[in-house]
Amino acid sequence: MNRNNSTSSRTRRSENSQSKIERINTEAKAILQQKNEELRQYEESINAAEQKLAKLQAELKEKNEMFE
């Protein structure tokens, strides 16, 4: 009987450990998805800023050429 209880206890611990691992894995995936979305938004912001910079540089070049 002790052997069955010991085996049963090990099985429960193993199931609990597996459950904990699955929960942590699910949480990690959610965090990664959130961080990927944040990165995507930063990339969009950077692209918009680079386009604005290129436009301003072109305007500056055009104005400088007018005064040469």
Steps between C-alpha positions, in 0.01 A plus 500: 500500500782740576644428159169594332476820701859586413439434130176695511674788676778502239240498222318796653826692542592423140157615381530816711847568362377444145202726567729769640730471197204531264373807688841664489532416132160654428593813694833524317326472161258777597788724611688431175192586295463826691868586454482416129204736465692772683795447265270522199362830629852635562600399147198684361595810699859480382392459138268800527778708661747396230253600228443835668875551533555420131228749406652772718846430364366529145330830587819631660706401198252671270509821706879496521518463123273803458747717692814382325 
